[in-house]
């Protein structure tokens, strides 16, 4: 791991975002009906710098006070007062390159590394990218269900994520390496806020690992879950939800292809959802089925967490 201090992290962040130092823009929130005036993309806003450099307010304030090139300026944006860092010259950082050349990662780390490569792969000077663009690039490449996407990704977009911003920042990083991905929350004032934009950090060299090799490794690892009893419960919960949807919409459900293949019918039979003659169990109405689906999903959630923390050896070449 590279030796880091609060000072080096601040300088690195300011160098990486120097081209965005004057950006203060209203951003469209993930929830379309939200109109919070503090929903801003402002990379050099004081609290945003603290977050991405992993330093306290007091530490950053002292750092700026000692600097010959930095100062603090208060401005108003949409009636909201902001404290911005300003620079009266270039900022130089002789930080060494953080080399990532391991082939041993957890599943969650590989997902973060895939997102980093996606962010860093854009031509020209890196620009903030909407989190959903990076997320769905990963999700659709590996063909992962929502339930097998980490909370800091899927929960962030769906609104179920409850991590404070500081903890959320660490969820996007690789253990033992300097920050790879900077995050820009929606709400600058709130301790708990969704992330709206991501930006790759600068001093990294990923050797012998591509987005394609990560996708291949994740697909292979995920396929090994199919034989786990908990994954069977997960599959059953999804199938039962489909039945409930059809019952509520059509008042009936036909358990036949293409929607219900013989394998899917077999799974439903294992959990008592259908009878021996492949008919829906008459004792189960939509409410009871919804309860069963919810219970099975909750039971299977432990499998996803176990998978995220499992080790994956990736081919490096």
C-alpha positions as CSV (number, residue, x, y, z in Angstrom):
1,X,0.0,0.0,0.0
2,X,1.2,3.5,-0.9
3,X,2.1,5.7,2.1
4,X,-0.6,8.3,2.4
5,X,-1.3,11.3,4.6
6,X,-4.2,13.6,4.8
7,X,-2.1,16.2,2.9
8,X,-1.3,13.9,0.1
9,X,-4.9,12.8,-0.3
10,X,-6.1,16.4,-0.5
11,X,-3.4,17.3,-3.1
12,X,-4.2,14.3,-5.2
13,X,-7.9,15.0,-5.2
14,X,-7.3,18.7,-6.1
15,X,-4.9,17.7,-8.9
16,X,-7.4,15.1,-10.3
17,X,-10.3,17.6,-10.3
18,X,-8.4,20.7,-11.2
19,X,-10.2,20.9,-14.5
20,X,-13.5,20.9,-12.6
21,X,-12.5,23.5,-10.0
22,X,-15.1,26.1,-11.2
23,X,-17.9,23.7,-11.8
24,X,-21.0,24.4,-9.7
25,X,-24.0,23.0,-11.4
26,X,-27.5,22.0,-10.4
27,X,-27.9,18.3,-11.0
28,X,-31.0,16.2,-11.8
29,X,-31.7,14.0,-8.8
30,X,-32.4,10.3,-9.1
31,X,-35.9,10.9,-7.7
32,X,-37.6,13.1,-10.4
33,X,-39.9,14.7,-7.9
34,X,-37.1,16.1,-5.8
35,X,-36.3,19.8,-6.0
36,X,-33.7,20.3,-3.3
37,X,-31.7,23.4,-4.2
38,X,-28.6,21.8,-2.6
39,X,-28.5,19.1,-5.3
40,X,-25.3,20.4,-6.8
41,X,-22.3,19.0,-8.6
42,X,-19.4,21.0,-7.1
43,X,-16.1,19.1,-7.0
44,X,-14.3,21.9,-5.1
45,X,-17.1,22.5,-2.6
46,X,-15.5,22.3,0.9
47,X,-17.4,19.2,2.2
48,X,-17.0,17.4,-1.1
49,X,-13.2,17.7,-0.9
50,X,-13.3,16.5,2.7
51,X,-15.3,13.5,1.7
52,X,-13.1,12.4,-1.2
53,X,-9.8,13.1,0.6
54,X,-11.0,11.4,3.7
55,X,-10.2,14.3,6.0
56,X,-12.1,16.2,8.7
57,X,-13.4,19.8,8.2
58,X,-10.8,21.1,10.6
59,X,-7.9,19.3,8.8
60,X,-8.9,20.7,5.4
61,X,-9.4,24.2,6.8
62,X,-5.9,24.2,8.3
63,X,-4.4,22.8,5.1
64,X,-5.9,25.6,3.1
65,X,-4.8,28.2,5.6
66,X,-1.2,27.1,5.3
67,X,-1.3,26.9,1.6
68,X,0.1,29.7,-0.6
69,X,-2.1,28.9,-3.6
70,X,-5.4,28.0,-2.0
71,X,-8.2,30.0,-0.4
72,X,-11.8,29.6,0.7
73,X,-14.6,31.6,-0.8
74,X,-18.3,31.8,0.1
75,X,-20.7,32.1,-2.7
76,X,-24.5,31.7,-3.1
77,X,-26.1,29.3,-5.6
78,X,-29.9,29.2,-5.9
79,X,-30.1,30.9,-2.5
80,X,-27.8,28.4,-0.8
81,X,-24.5,29.5,0.6
82,X,-21.5,27.4,-0.4
83,X,-17.9,27.4,0.7
84,X,-15.6,26.7,-2.2
85,X,-11.9,26.2,-2.5
86,X,-10.1,28.5,-4.9
87,X,-6.7,28.2,-6.4
88,X,-4.5,31.1,-7.7
89,X,-2.1,28.8,-9.5
90,X,-1.4,25.3,-10.6
91,X,-1.2,22.5,-8.1
92,X,1.5,19.9,-8.6
93,X,1.6,16.4,-7.1
94,X,4.6,14.1,-7.4
95,X,2.6,11.1,-6.1
96,X,3.8,7.7,-7.3
97,X,1.7,5.6,-9.5
98,X,-0.4,3.1,-7.5
99,X,0.1,-0.2,-9.4
100,X,-2.8,-2.7,-9.4
101,X,-1.4,-6.0,-10.6
102,X,-2.8,-8.6,-8.3
103,X,-5.0,-11.4,-9.5
104,X,-6.7,-12.0,-6.2
105,X,-9.8,-9.9,-5.4
106,X,-13.2,-10.3,-3.7
107,X,-16.2,-10.1,-6.0
108,X,-17.1,-6.7,-4.7
109,X,-13.6,-5.4,-5.4
110,X,-13.7,-6.8,-9.0
111,X,-17.0,-4.9,-9.5
112,X,-15.4,-1.7,-8.3
113,X,-12.4,-2.3,-10.5
114,X,-14.6,-2.8,-13.5
115,X,-16.4,0.5,-12.8
116,X,-13.0,2.2,-12.4
117,X,-11.9,0.9,-15.8
118,X,-15.2,2.0,-17.3
119,X,-14.8,5.5,-15.9
120,X,-11.1,5.8,-16.8
121,X,-11.7,4.4,-20.3
122,X,-13.5,7.5,-21.6
123,X,-11.3,9.4,-24.0
124,X,-9.8,12.8,-23.0
125,X,-9.9,14.4,-19.6
126,X,-12.1,12.4,-17.2
127,X,-15.5,13.9,-16.6
128,X,-18.1,13.0,-13.9
129,X,-20.2,10.0,-15.0
130,X,-23.7,9.3,-13.7
131,X,-23.6,6.3,-11.4
132,X,-26.4,4.5,-13.2
133,X,-24.3,4.5,-16.4
134,X,-21.4,2.8,-14.7
135,X,-23.6,0.5,-12.7
136,X,-25.7,-0.8,-15.7
137,X,-22.6,-1.2,-17.8
138,X,-21.4,-3.7,-15.2
139,X,-24.8,-5.3,-14.4
140,X,-25.7,-5.8,-18.1
141,X,-22.2,-7.1,-19.0
142,X,-22.3,-9.9,-16.4
143,X,-26.1,-10.4,-16.5
144,X,-26.6,-10.1,-12.8
145,X,-30.0,-9.9,-11.0
146,X,-30.6,-6.7,-9.0
147,X,-30.3,-8.8,-5.8
148,X,-26.7,-9.7,-6.7
149,X,-25.5,-6.2,-7.0
150,X,-23.9,-4.6,-3.9
151,X,-25.9,-2.1,-1.8
152,X,-23.5,0.8,-2.6
153,X,-24.5,0.3,-6.3
154,X,-28.0,-1.0,-6.7
155,X,-29.3,0.3,-3.4
156,X,-27.9,3.7,-4.2
157,X,-29.9,3.9,-7.4
158,X,-33.0,2.4,-6.0
159,X,-33.0,4.5,-2.8
160,X,-32.6,1.6,-0.3
161,X,-29.0,2.5,0.6
162,X,-28.6,3.8,4.1
163,X,-24.9,4.2,4.5
164,X,-23.5,7.6,5.6
165,X,-21.4,9.3,2.9
166,X,-18.0,8.6,4.5
167,X,-18.7,4.9,4.7
168,X,-20.2,4.9,1.2
169,X,-17.0,6.4,-0.2
170,X,-15.0,3.5,1.1
171,X,-17.3,1.0,-0.5
172,X,-16.1,2.1,-3.9
173,X,-12.4,1.5,-3.2
174,X,-9.9,-1.4,-3.4
175,X,-8.4,-2.5,-0.1
176,X,-4.8,-1.6,0.2
177,X,-4.8,1.1,-2.5
178,X,-5.3,4.8,-2.7
179,X,-8.8,6.1,-3.7
180,X,-9.8,4.8,-7.1
181,X,-13.2,6.4,-7.5
182,X,-14.4,9.8,-6.3
183,X,-18.0,10.2,-5.4
184,X,-20.3,13.2,-5.8
185,X,-23.5,13.0,-3.6
186,X,-26.8,14.5,-4.5
187,X,-27.3,16.4,-1.3
188,X,-24.3,18.3,0.0
189,X,-26.0,19.0,3.4
190,X,-27.2,15.5,4.3
191,X,-25.1,13.0,6.1
192,X,-27.0,10.3,4.2
193,X,-27.2,11.0,0.5
194,X,-27.3,9.0,-2.8
195,X,-24.3,9.3,-5.0
196,X,-25.1,11.0,-8.3
197,X,-21.7,11.1,-10.1
198,X,-18.5,9.2,-10.1
199,X,-15.0,10.2,-11.3
200,X,-11.8,8.1,-11.6
201,X,-8.8,9.2,-9.7
202,X,-5.5,9.7,-11.4
203,X,-2.5,7.8,-10.1
204,X,-3.4,4.2,-10.9
205,X,-2.0,1.6,-13.3
206,X,-4.1,-1.5,-13.8
207,X,-1.8,-4.1,-15.3
208,X,-3.0,-7.1,-17.3
209,X,-6.7,-6.7,-16.2
210,X,-9.4,-5.6,-18.6
211,X,-13.1,-5.1,-18.3
212,X,-13.6,-8.2,-20.4
213,X,-11.5,-10.4,-18.1
214,X,-13.4,-9.1,-15.1
215,X,-16.7,-9.9,-16.7
216,X,-15.5,-13.4,-17.5
217,X,-14.3,-14.0,-14.0
218,X,-17.6,-12.7,-12.4
219,X,-19.7,-14.7,-14.8
220,X,-17.8,-17.9,-13.9
221,X,-18.0,-17.1,-10.2
222,X,-21.7,-16.3,-10.3
223,X,-22.5,-19.5,-12.2
224,X,-21.2,-21.5,-9.3
225,X,-24.0,-20.2,-7.1
226,X,-26.6,-22.1,-9.1
227,X,-26.1,-25.3,-7.1
228,X,-26.5,-23.6,-3.7
229,X,-29.8,-24.2,-1.9
230,X,-30.1,-20.5,-1.1
231,X,-29.9,-19.7,-4.8
232,X,-32.8,-22.1,-5.3
233,X,-34.8,-20.1,-2.8
234,X,-33.9,-16.9,-4.7
235,X,-35.0,-18.4,-8.0
236,X,-38.3,-19.5,-6.4
237,X,-38.9,-16.1,-4.9
238,X,-38.6,-14.5,-8.4
239,X,-40.9,-17.1,-10.0
240,X,-43.5,-16.6,-7.3
241,X,-43.4,-12.9,-7.9
242,X,-44.2,-13.5,-11.5
243,X,-47.2,-15.6,-10.6
244,X,-48.4,-12.9,-8.2
245,X,-48.1,-10.3,-11.0
246,X,-50.1,-12.4,-13.4
247,X,-52.8,-13.2,-10.7
248,X,-53.2,-9.5,-10.0
249,X,-53.3,-8.5,-13.6
250,X,-55.2,-11.5,-15.2
251,X,-56.7,-13.2,-12.2
252,X,-55.1,-16.4,-13.4
253,X,-51.7,-17.9,-14.4
254,X,-50.8,-20.5,-16.9
255,X,-47.8,-22.6,-15.9
256,X,-46.5,-23.4,-19.3
257,X,-43.6,-22.3,-21.6
258,X,-42.2,-20.0,-22.6
259,X,-42.7,-18.2,-19.2
260,X,-42.6,-21.3,-17.1
261,X,-40.1,-23.9,-18.4
262,X,-40.0,-27.5,-17.0
263,X,-37.1,-26.5,-14.8
264,X,-39.0,-23.5,-13.4
265,X,-42.1,-25.7,-12.8
266,X,-39.9,-28.1,-10.9
267,X,-38.6,-25.4,-8.6
268,X,-42.1,-24.2,-7.8
269,X,-43.1,-27.8,-7.1
270,X,-40.2,-28.1,-4.6
271,X,-41.6,-25.2,-2.6
272,X,-45.2,-26.4,-2.7
273,X,-46.4,-23.7,-5.0
274,X,-47.9,-26.0,-7.5
275,X,-49.5,-29.4,-7.2
276,X,-48.5,-32.8,-8.7
277,X,-50.6,-32.1,-11.7
278,X,-48.8,-28.8,-12.4
279,X,-51.5,-26.5,-11.2
280,X,-51.3,-23.6,-8.8
281,X,-51.9,-24.8,-5.2
282,X,-55.5,-23.7,-4.6
283,X,-54.8,-22.9,-0.9
284,X,-52.4,-20.1,-2.0
285,X,-53.9,-16.7,-3.0
286,X,-51.9,-13.6,-4.1
287,X,-51.3,-12.4,-0.6
288,X,-50.0,-15.7,0.7
289,X,-47.8,-16.1,-2.3
290,X,-46.3,-12.6,-1.8
291,X,-45.5,-13.5,1.8
292,X,-43.8,-16.7,0.7
293,X,-41.8,-14.9,-2.0
294,X,-40.7,-12.2,0.5
295,X,-39.6,-14.9,3.1
296,X,-37.6,-16.8,0.5
297,X,-35.9,-13.6,-0.7
298,X,-34.9,-12.7,2.8
299,X,-33.6,-16.2,3.4
300,X,-31.5,-16.1,0.2
301,X,-30.1,-12.6,0.8
302,X,-27.2,-14.1,2.9
303,X,-26.0,-15.8,-0.3
304,X,-25.4,-12.5,-2.1
305,X,-23.4,-11.0,0.9
306,X,-21.3,-14.2,1.1
307,X,-20.7,-14.0,-2.7
308,X,-19.6,-10.3,-2.6
309,X,-16.9,-11.2,0.0
310,X,-15.8,-14.4,-1.7
311,X,-12.4,-14.5,-3.4
312,X,-12.0,-14.6,-7.2
313,X,-8.7,-15.4,-9.0
314,X,-8.7,-13.5,-12.3
315,X,-6.4,-14.3,-15.3
316,X,-3.8,-11.6,-15.7
317,X,-2.2,-11.2,-19.1
